């Protein structure tokens, strides 16, 4: 008997602290009504990584009553405490993850986490992505171990690995190399956020093609697109994407 499709709600950049209350309420209502197999948030859970903002996020995601998997974004490292940002940049987000996050167990897909944040960089702004070799090696190793797995392999990170269009400067340092490496290792798609504009593209580097799926934002920090989230339906080797605007 064929297993039922997986339905995954992909959201990003919810930015507690500057959230859009109507968008947050609409998303939560849809989750409770439709009961997806999981909710995936690819970072920027908060605006300034304050304890209050993380507490609000824990209450919100905990109340969804479905499995939730959270990843940090550049806004989720301490903003007002530079020592903590340098020495314990993910402590607050990891506390949130222990409260409400879990690895999503899906029938047709497996999610591989990839941290593309940098607490400090030799450039400005620090908000842009940076690929560290040690982190990329871990992702590549996980994908290699999944070679015989029939499920779709989805890498989840905060920053898009490529610029919006070929020929433009890539704001993610070593993102092109990461894209080619992940695609060659068997990833089917990379799910991201950060830019607050949703997208769905098939791109290629070094002869390896891969799908790039970006979720928009549920915050008031709009950049030309309304608040939105993605619904992914995964079955029979196919990933179908529905973008839901919350204008």
TIMIVEX-177630 format. One record per residue: residue number from 1; residue in one letter; z, y, x of N, C-alpha, C in turn. Coordinates in Angstrom, 2 decimals, padded with zeros to 5 digits. Layout:
! TIMIVEX-177630
lumvo:tikol:n_w:n_v:n_u:ca_w:ca_v:ca_u:c_w:c_v:c_u
NUM:a:Z:Y:X:Z:Y:X:Z:Y:X;
...
***
This chain:
! TIMIVEX-177630
lumvo:tikol:n_w:n_v:n_u:ca_w:ca_v:ca_u:c_w:c_v:c_u
1:x:000.00:-001.20:000.84:000.00:000.00:000.00:000.00:001.25:000.87;
2:x:-000.90:002.18:000.59:-001.03:003.38:001.39:000.16:004.32:001.16;
3:x:000.74:004.82:002.26:001.87:005.74:002.15:001.42:007.06:001.56;
4:x:002.30:007.67:000.78:001.99:008.97:000.18:001.79:010.01:001.28;
5:x:000.96:011.03:001.02:000.75:012.08:002.03:002.05:012.80:002.38;
6:x:002.09:013.34:003.59:003.17:014.23:003.98:002.82:015.64:003.51;
7:x:003.81:016.36:003.01:003.64:017.77:002.68:004.67:018.56:003.48;
8:x:004.16:019.44:004.31:005.00:020.20:005.23:004.81:021.70:004.96;
9:x:005.90:022.40:004.68:005.85:023.84:004.52:006.09:024.47:005.90;
10:x:005.10:025.19:006.39:005.17:025.82:007.72:005.34:027.32:007.53;
11:x:006.47:027.82:008.02:006.81:029.23:007.90:007.18:029.75:009.29;
12:x:007.07:031.04:009.48:007.44:031.61:010.77:007.84:033.07:010.58;
13:x:008.55:033.57:011.59:008.87:035.00:011.63:009.52:035.49:010.33;
14:x:010.58:034.78:009.96:011.31:035.17:008.74:012.20:036.37:009.00;
15:x:012.58:036.60:010.25:013.23:037.84:010.71:014.41:038.29:009.84;
16:x:015.45:037.46:009.75:016.64:037.93:009.06:017.17:039.18:009.76;
17:x:017.39:040.21:008.96:017.72:041.54:009.47:016.70:042.55:009.02;
18:x:015.45:042.12:008.94:014.37:042.96:008.38:013.52:042.09:007.45;
19:x:014.16:041.14:006.79:013.44:040.21:005.93:012.93:040.89:004.67;
20:x:011.92:040.28:004.08:011.42:040.70:002.77:012.14:039.84:001.73;
21:x:013.11:040.39:000.99:013.90:039.57:000.06:013.05:038.85:-000.98;
22:x:012.01:039.52:-001.48:011.17:038.89:-002.49:010.40:037.72:-001.91;
23:x:009.89:037.88:-000.70:009.16:036.79:-000.05:010.09:035.62:000.25;
24:x:011.29:035.92:000.73:012.25:034.86:001.02:012.61:034.10:-000.26;
25:x:012.83:034.83:-001.35:013.18:034.18:-002.61:012.03:033.33:-003.13;
26:x:010.80:033.83:-003.02:009.63:033.07:-003.50:009.44:031.79:-002.69;
27:x:009.63:031.88:-001.38:009.50:030.69:-000.54:010.57:029.67:-000.90;
28:x:011.81:030.11:-001.02:012.90:029.19:-001.37:012.68:028.55:-002.73;
29:x:012.19:029.32:-003.69:011.91:028.77:-005.02:010.84:027.69:-004.95;
30:x:009.80:027.92:-004.14:008.72:026.94:-004.01:009.24:025.65:-003.36;
31:x:010.10:025.80:-002.35:010.66:024.61:-001.70:011.48:023.79:-002.69;
32:x:012.34:024.46:-003.43:013.21:023.74:-004.38:012.40:023.11:-005.52;
33:x:011.32:023.77:-005.91:010.51:023.28:-007.03:009.61:022.11:-006.60;
34:x:009.02:022.21:-005.40:008.01:021.24:-004.99:008.56:020.14:-004.07;
35:x:009.72:020.36:-003.48:010.37:019.35:-002.66:009.44:018.77:-001.59;
36:x:008.98:019.60:-000.64:008.14:019.05:000.43:008.94:018.08:001.29;
37:x:008.22:017.33:002.12:008.89:016.40:003.03:009.68:017.12:004.10;
38:x:009.33:018.37:004.37:010.08:019.13:005.35:009.61:020.57:005.41;
39:x:010.47:021.40:005.99:010.15:022.80:006.28:010.21:022.98:007.79;
40:x:009.16:023.55:008.35:009.07:023.81:009.78:009.00:025.32:010.00;
41:x:009.93:025.87:010.78:009.93:027.30:011.10:009.71:027.48:012.58;
42:x:008.60:028.14:012.94:008.22:028.28:014.35:008.68:029.60:014.95;
43:x:009.95:029.93:014.73:010.56:031.00:015.50:010.65:032.36:014.86;
44:x:011.34:033.24:015.59:011.73:034.56:015.10:012.46:034.43:013.76;
45:x:013.51:033.63:013.82:014.37:033.43:012.67:015.14:034.71:012.35;
46:x:015.51:035.44:013.40:016.27:036.67:013.26:015.48:037.85:013.84;
47:x:016.01:039.04:013.63:015.41:040.23:014.22:016.06:040.58:015.56;
48:x:017.41:040.51:015.63:018.11:040.89:016.85:019.09:039.81:017.33;
49:x:018.98:038.61:016.79:019.81:037.48:017.25:021.30:037.78:017.15;
50:x:021.72:038.54:016.14:023.14:038.80:015.96:023.80:037.60:015.28;
51:x:025.11:037.50:015.44:025.83:036.41:014.80:025.67:036.48:013.28;
52:x:025.69:037.68:012.73:025.55:037.85:011.29:024.17:037.37:010.82;
53:x:023.12:037.71:011.55:021.78:037.30:011.16:021.63:035.77:011.23;
54:x:022.20:035.14:012.24:022.15:033.69:012.33:022.97:033.05:011.21;
55:x:024.08:033.66:010.86:024.89:033.13:009.76:024.13:033.18:008.44;
56:x:023.42:034.28:008.22:022.61:034.41:007.01:021.49:033.37:007.01;
57:x:020.89:033.14:008.17:019.83:032.14:008.28:020.36:030.74:007.99;
58:x:021.56:030.44:008.48:022.15:029.12:008.23:022.37:028.90:006.74;
59:x:022.85:029.92:006.07:023.07:029.81:004.63:021.76:029.62:003.89;
60:x:020.74:030.37:004.28:019.44:030.31:003.60:018.78:028.94:003.79;
61:x:018.64:028.50:005.03:017.95:027.23:005.28:018.77:026.05:004.79;
62:x:020.09:026.14:004.88:020.93:025.06:004.39:020.81:024.87:002.90;
63:x:020.57:025.96:002.17:020.49:025.89:000.71:019.15:025.34:000.22;
64:x:018.16:025.17:001.11:016.86:024.65:000.68:016.95:023.19:000.26;
65:x:017.89:022.47:000.81:018.16:021.08:000.40:016.97:020.16:000.65;
66:x:016.20:020.44:001.71:015.19:019.52:002.21:015.34:019.52:003.74;
67:x:014.80:018.52:004.43:014.88:018.54:005.89:014.20:019.78:006.48;
68:x:014.87:020.42:007.41:014.39:021.64:008.04:014.39:021.45:009.55;
69:x:013.33:021.90:010.20:013.23:021.86:011.66:012.93:023.27:012.15;
70:x:013.83:023.80:013.00:013.75:025.18:013.45:013.46:025.25:014.94;
71:x:012.71:026.27:015.33:012.42:026.53:016.74:012.71:028.00:017.06;
72:x:013.14:028.30:018.27:013.43:029.71:018.61:012.17:030.51:018.86;
73:x:012.27:031.81:018.59:011.23:032.76:018.96:011.81:033.80:019.90;
74:x:011.00:034.72:020.34:011.48:035.72:021.29:012.57:036.61:020.72;
75:x:012.60:036.78:019.38:013.64:037.59:018.75:014.96:036.84:018.60;
76:x:014.98:035.57:018.91:016.17:034.76:018.69:017.04:034.63:019.93;
77:x:016.77:035.44:020.96:017.63:035.53:022.13:018.39:036.85:022.06;
78:x:019.66:036.86:022.53:020.50:038.06:022.37:019.81:039.34:022.83;
79:x:019.87:040.35:021.99:019.24:041.64:022.26:020.25:042.64:022.82;
80:x:021.47:042.57:022.33:022.48:043.56:022.71:023.41:043.05:023.81;
81:x:023.25:041.83:024.25:024.09:041.25:025.28:023.21:040.70:026.40;
82:x:022.86:041.54:027.39:021.91:041.11:028.42:022.40:039.95:029.28;
83:x:023.71:039.85:029.52:024.21:038.74:030.32:024.03:037.41:029.58;
84:x:024.34:037.41:028.30:024.12:036.20:027.51:022.64:035.88:027.42;
85:x:021.82:036.89:027.31:020.36:036.65:027.23:019.86:035.95:028.49;
86:x:020.38:036.33:029.65:019.91:035.75:030.90:020.49:034.35:031.12;
87:x:021.80:034.18:030.87:022.47:032.94:031.25:022.59:031.92:030.12;
88:x:022.59:032.38:028.87:022.70:031.45:027.73:021.78:031.94:026.61;
89:x:020.48:032.05:026.87:019.58:032.71:025.91:019.46:032.00:024.57;
90:x:019.67:030.68:024.54:019.43:029.93:023.30:020.71:029.43:022.65;
91:x:021.87:029.85:023.15:023.13:029.32:022.64:023.30:029.61:021.15;
92:x:022.98:030.81:020.71:023.16:031.15:019.30:022.18:030.38:018.42;
93:x:020.94:030.27:018.87:019.95:029.53:018.09:020.27:028.04:018.07;
94:x:020.77:027.52:019.18:021.13:026.11:019.21:022.29:025.82:018.26;
95:x:023.20:026.78:018.10:024.28:026.61:017.14:023.72:026.51:015.72;
96:x:022.75:027.35:015.42:022.09:027.28:014.12:021.39:025.93:013.94;
97:x:020.71:025.47:014.97:020.01:024.20:014.88:020.98:023.05:014.60;
98:x:022.14:023.08:015.24:023.13:022.03:014.98:023.62:022.06:013.53;
99:x:023.61:023.25:012.93:024.09:023.40:011.56:023.08:022.89:010.54;
100:x:021.80:023.24:010.71:020.84:022.98:009.64:019.54:022.32:010.07;
101:x:019.28:022.22:011.37:017.98:021.71:011.83:018.05:020.22:012.15;
102:x:016.92:019.56:012.02:016.82:018.15:012.36:015.37:017.82:012.70;
103:x:015.18:016.71:013.39:013.82:016.25:013.66:013.22:015.71:012.36;
104:x:012.06:016.19:012.01:011.42:015.74:010.78:010.82:014.35:010.96;
105:x:011.19:013.44:010.10:010.66:012.09:010.13:009.55:011.98:009.09;
106:x:008.30:012.04:009.55:007.15:012.05:008.65:006.37:010.74:008.78;
107:x:005.64:010.40:007.73:004.87:009.15:007.70:003.54:009.27:008.44;
108:x:002.95:010.46:008.37:001.59:010.63:008.90:001.51:011.60:010.08;
109:x:002.62:012.15:010.52:002.59:013.13:011.60:003.88:013.07:012.39;
110:x:003.80:013.45:013.65:004.97:013.59:014.51:004.92:014.99:015.13;
111:x:006.06:015.65:015.18:006.13:017.02:015.67:006.77:017.03:017.06;
112:x:006.07:017.66:018.00:006.54:017.74:019.38:006.90:019.20:019.67;
113:x:008.17:019.50:019.99:008.57:020.88:020.25:008.14:021.36:021.63;
114:x:007.86:022.66:021.71:007.40:023.27:022.97:007.94:024.70:023.01;
115:x:008.83:024.99:023.93:009.43:026.33:024.04:008.54:027.22:024.90;
116:x:007.97:028.25:024.30:007.09:029.18:025.02:007.75:030.55:025.24;
117:x:009.07:030.62:025.07:009.78:031.88:025.25:010.22:032.08:026.69;
118:x:010.42:033.33:027.05:010.98:033.66:028.35:012.06:034.71:028.17;
119:x:013.28:034.39:028.60:014.39:035.33:028.44:014.15:036.61:029.22;
120:x:013.50:036.47:030.36:013.12:037.63:031.19:011.84:037.27:031.92;
121:x:010.98:038.25:032.13:009.70:038.01:032.79:009.41:039.15:033.76;
122:x:008.49:038.89:034.67:008.06:039.93:035.61:006.95:040.78:034.99;
123:x:007.14:041.14:033.76:006.18:042.01:033.05:006.87:042.52:031.80;
124:x:006.24:043.45:031.16:006.71:043.96:029.88:005.56:043.95:028.90;
125:x:005.74:043.55:027.64:007.02:043.20:027.02:007.42:041.76:027.27;
126:x:008.72:041.50:027.19:009.24:040.15:027.32:008.99:039.33:026.06;
127:x:008.47:039.97:025.04:008.25:039.26:023.77:007.09:038.28:023.84;
128:x:006.15:038.50:024.75:004.99:037.61:024.82:005.36:036.26:025.42;
129:x:004.48:035.30:025.22:004.78:033.94:025.62:004.57:033.68:027.10;
130:x:005.27:032.69:027.59:005.10:032.24:028.98:005.28:030.73:029.01;
131:x:004.34:030.03:029.63:004.40:028.57:029.73:004.99:028.21:031.09;
132:x:006.10:027.49:031.05:006.73:027.01:032.28:006.30:025.59:032.53;
133:x:006.01:025.29:033.80:005.45:023.99:034.16:006.37:022.85:033.74;
134:x:007.67:023.02:033.90:008.60:021.94:033.57:008.58:021.62:032.08;
135:x:008.47:022.65:031.25:008.42:022.43:029.80:007.10:021.78:029.40;
136:x:006.02:022.21:030.02:004.72:021.62:029.71:004.68:020.16:030.12;
137:x:005.30:019.83:031.24:005.34:018.43:031.67:006.05:017.55:030.65;
138:x:007.12:018.07:030.05:007.86:017.31:029.04:006.97:017.05:027.83;
139:x:006.27:018.09:027.37:005.40:017.95:026.21:004.28:016.96:026.50;
140:x:003.66:017.09:027.66:002.59:016.17:028.02:003.10:014.73:028.07;
141:x:004.29:014.53:028.62:004.86:013.19:028.67:005.13:012.62:027.29;
142:x:005.63:013.45:026.39:005.88:012.98:025.03:004.59:012.60:024.32;
143:x:003.55:013.41:024.53:002.27:013.10:023.91:001.65:011.82:024.49;
144:x:001.81:011.63:025.79:001.28:010.42:026.41:001.98:009.18:025.85;
145:x:003.28:009.29:025.61:004.02:008.16:025.04:003.57:007.85:023.62;
146:x:002.97:008.82:022.95:002.54:008.65:021.56:001.08:008.22:021.45;
147:x:000.45:007.88:022.56:-000.98:007.54:022.55:-001.32:006.47:021.52;
148:x:-000.50:005.48:021.37:-000.80:004.40:020.44:-000.31:004.63:019.03;
149:x:000.31:005.77:018.79:000.86:006.08:017.47:-000.26:006.60:016.57;
150:x:-000.37:006.05:015.35:-001.47:006.41:014.47:-001.30:007.78:013.83;
151:x:-000.10:008.34:013.89:000.17:009.61:013.22:-000.48:010.78:013.95;
152:x:-000.70:011.88:013.19:-001.21:013.11:013.79:-000.13:013.72:014.69;
153:x:-000.53:014.22:015.84:000.41:014.83:016.78:000.34:016.35:016.67;
154:x:001.46:016.93:016.24:001.54:018.38:016.02:002.51:018.98:017.02;
155:x:002.03:019.85:017.88:002.90:020.57:018.81:003.33:021.86:018.13;
156:x:004.63:022.14:018.15:005.16:023.33:017.49:005.79:024.26:018.52;
157:x:005.34:025.50:018.54:005.91:026.51:019.43:005.78:027.87:018.77;
158:x:006.36:028.88:019.38:006.36:030.19:018.74:005.07:030.97:019.00;
159:x:004.62:030.98:020.24:003.49:031.85:020.62:002.16:031.09:020.57;
160:x:001.12:031.71:020.01:-000.21:031.12:020.13:-000.57:030.92:021.60;
161:x:-001.20:029.81:021.91:-001.52:029.52:023.30:-002.77:030.23:023.77;
162:x:-003.60:030.68:022.84:-004.84:031.40:023.19:-004.87:032.74:022.49;
163:x:-005.64:033.69:023.03:-005.80:034.97:022.32:-006.58:034.77:021.03;
164:x:-006.59:035.79:020.20:-007.24:035.68:018.89:-008.72:035.34:019.02;
165:x:-009.35:035.84:020.08:-010.77:035.60:020.30:-011.01:035.32:021.77;
166:x:-011.95:034.41:022.05:-012.31:034.12:023.44:-012.83:035.39:024.10;
167:x:-012.50:035.56:025.35:-012.92:036.75:026.10:-011.85:037.81:026.16;
168:x:-010.85:037.73:025.28:-009.74:038.68:025.30:-008.67:038.19:026.28;
169:x:-007.87:039.14:026.77:-006.76:038.78:027.64:-005.74:037.95:026.87;
170:x:-005.30:036.87:027.47:-004.34:036.01:026.81:-002.92:036.54:027.04;
171:x:-002.21:036.94:025.98:-000.84:037.44:026.17:000.14:036.35:026.56;
172:x:-000.20:035.09:026.36:000.67:033.97:026.75:000.30:033.52:028.15;
173:x:001.19:033.76:029.08:000.93:033.40:030.48:000.75:031.89:030.60;
174:x:-000.34:031.48:031.24:-000.72:030.08:031.42:-000.97:029.36:030.09;
175:x:-001.24:030.13:029.07:-001.52:029.53:027.76:-002.81:028.73:027.75;
176:x:-003.84:029.20:028.45:-005.10:028.46:028.49:-004.90:027.08:029.11;
177:x:-004.15:027.05:030.20:-003.87:025.77:030.85:-003.06:024.86:029.94;
178:x:-002.08:025.42:029.25:-001.26:024.63:028.34:-002.10:024.06:027.20;
179:x:-002.99:024.88:026.66:-003.87:024.41:025.58:-004.68:023.21:026.05;
180:x:-005.33:023.35:027.20:-006.18:022.27:027.70:-005.36:021.01:027.98;
181:x:-004.16:021.19:028.54:-003.31:020.05:028.88:-002.85:019.30:027.64;
182:x:-002.40:020.06:026.64:-001.90:019.45:025.41:-003.01:018.75:024.64;
183:x:-004.17:019.41:024.58:-005.31:018.80:023.88:-005.74:017.51:024.57;
184:x:-005.79:017.53:025.91:-006.20:016.34:026.65:-005.20:015.20:026.49;
185:x:-003.93:015.55:026.24:-002.89:014.54:026.10:-002.84:013.94:024.70;
186:x:-003.69:014.44:023.79:-003.80:013.81:022.49:-003.28:014.59:021.31;
187:x:-002.88:015.84:021.51:-002.41:016.65:020.38:-003.58:016.95:019.43;
188:x:-003.29:016.92:018.15:-004.30:017.24:017.15:-004.28:018.71:016.76;
189:x:-003.10:019.32:016.81:-002.97:020.73:016.41:-001.73:021.31:017.05;
190:x:-001.73:022.63:017.21:-000.55:023.35:017.66:-000.21:024.36:016.57;
191:x:001.05:024.34:016.11:001.52:025.20:015.04:002.37:026.31:015.64;
192:x:002.05:027.56:015.29:002.73:028.70:015.91:002.99:029.80:014.89;
193:x:003.51:030.91:015.38:003.74:032.12:014.58:003.50:033.34:015.44;
194:x:004.51:034.23:015.51:004.58:035.36:016.43:003.72:036.56:016.06;
195:x:002.47:036.35:015.69:001.56:037.49:015.51:001.61:038.06:014.09;
196:x:002.32:037.40:013.18:002.51:037.87:011.80:001.23:037.87:010.98;
197:x:000.19:037.24:011.49:-001.08:037.11:010.78:-001.47:035.63:010.79;
198:x:-001.65:035.02:009.63:-001.99:033.58:009.60:-003.40:033.33:010.10;
199:x:-003.62:032.15:010.67:-004.96:031.78:011.14:-005.08:030.27:011.18;
200:x:-006.31:029.81:011.19:-006.64:028.39:011.30:-007.95:028.30:012.06;
201:x:-007.89:027.85:013.31:-009.06:027.82:014.18:-009.14:026.49:014.91;
202:x:-010.36:026.12:015.28:-010.56:025.04:016.24:-011.08:025.69:017.51;
203:x:-010.34:025.52:018.61:-010.70:026.17:019.88:-010.88:025.09:020.95;
204:x:-011.45:025.49:022.07:-011.73:024.54:023.14:-011.44:025.15:024.50;
205:x:-010.86:024.35:025.38:-010.65:024.72:026.78:-010.88:023.48:027.64;
206:x:-011.62:023.65:028.71:-011.89:022.57:029.67:-012.44:021.32:028.99;
207:x:-013.26:021.53:027.97:-013.89:020.42:027.29:-013.02:019.71:026.28;
208:x:-011.85:020.26:025.99:-010.94:019.64:025.04:-010.71:020.59:023.87;
209:x:-011.00:020.10:022.66:-010.85:020.91:021.45:-009.54:020.56:020.75;
210:x:-008.99:021.54:020.09:-007.76:021.33:019.33:-007.66:022.41:018.26;
211:x:-006.99:022.06:017.19:-006.80:023.00:016.08:-005.58:023.88:016.35;
212:x:-005.71:025.17:016.07:-004.62:026.13:016.17:-004.31:026.65:014.77;
213:x:-003.06:026.46:014.33:-002.64:026.89:013.00:-001.47:027.85:013.15;
214:x:-001.63:029.06:012.64:-000.58:030.05:012.73:-000.07:030.46:011.36;
215:x:001.25:030.50:011.22:001.85:031.01:009.98:002.06:032.52:010.12;
216:x:002.11:033.20:008.98:002.32:034.63:008.98:003.79:034.98:009.10;
217:x:004.27:035.86:008.24:005.66:036.32:008.28:006.21:036.42:006.86;
218:x:007.53:036.31:006.75:008.21:036.61:005.49:009.08:037.85:005.65;
219:x:008.72:038.71:006.60:009.50:039.90:006.88:008.77:041.15:006.40;
220:x:009.40:042.29:006.60:008.78:043.58:006.29:007.93:044.08:007.44;
221:x:007.86:043.35:008.53:007.10:043.77:009.72:005.67:043.24:009.62;
222:x:004.91:043.84:008.71:003.55:043.37:008.44:002.56:043.97:009.43;
223:x:001.52:043.21:009.71:000.49:043.65:010.66:-000.90:043.41:010.07;
224:x:-001.07:043.88:008.84:-002.38:043.80:008.22:-002.57:042.62:007.30;
225:x:-001.57:041.79:007.16:-001.64:040.64:006.25:-000.36:040.61:005.42;
226:x:-000.44:040.15:004.17:000.76:040.09:003.33:001.70:038.99:003.80;
227:x:002.95:038.99:003.35:003.84:037.87:003.65:003.21:036.57:003.18;
228:x:003.40:035.51:003.93:002.75:034.25:003.58:003.42:033.08:004.30;
229:x:003.06:031.88:003.85:003.43:030.66:004.55:002.31:029.66:004.35;
230:x:002.37:028.56:005.10:001.35:027.52:005.02:001.91:026.25:004.41;
231:x:001.07:025.54:003.68:001.40:024.20:003.20:000.40:023.23:003.83;
232:x:000.92:022.29:004.62:000.09:021.29:005.27:000.25:019.96:004.53;
233:x:-000.88:019.37:004.16:-000.90:018.03:003.58:-001.57:017.12:004.60;
234:x:-000.86:016.05:004.99:-001.31:015.20:006.08:-001.39:013.77:005.59;
235:x:-002.59:013.21:005.68:-002.78:011.82:005.25:-004.13:011.33:005.75;
236:x:-004.19:010.03:006.01:-005.45:009.38:006.40:-006.11:010.08:007.58;
237:x:-005.32:010.57:008.51:-005.85:011.20:009.70:-006.32:012.62:009.51;
238:x:-006.17:013.17:008.32:-006.65:014.53:008.04:-005.47:015.47:007.79;
239:x:-005.65:016.72:008.21:-004.66:017.77:007.97:-005.33:018.83:007.11;
240:x:-004.85:018.98:005.89:-005.38:019.98:004.97:-004.40:021.15:004.90;
241:x:-004.93:022.36:005.01:-004.09:023.55:005.06:-004.32:024.43:003.83;
242:x:-003.23:024.82:003.21:-003.25:025.81:002.12:-002.40:027.00:002.54;
243:x:-003.00:028.17:002.57:-002.26:029.40:002.87:-001.80:030.01:001.54;
244:x:-000.52:030.36:001.46:000.01:030.97:000.26:000.50:032.38:000.55;
245:x:-000.20:033.36:000.03:000.20:034.77:000.17:001.26:035.11:-000.87;
246:x:002.18:035.96:-000.47:003.26:036.38:-001.35:003.22:037.89:-001.56;
247:x:002.04:038.41:-001.80:001.86:039.85:-001.96:002.53:040.33:-003.24;
***
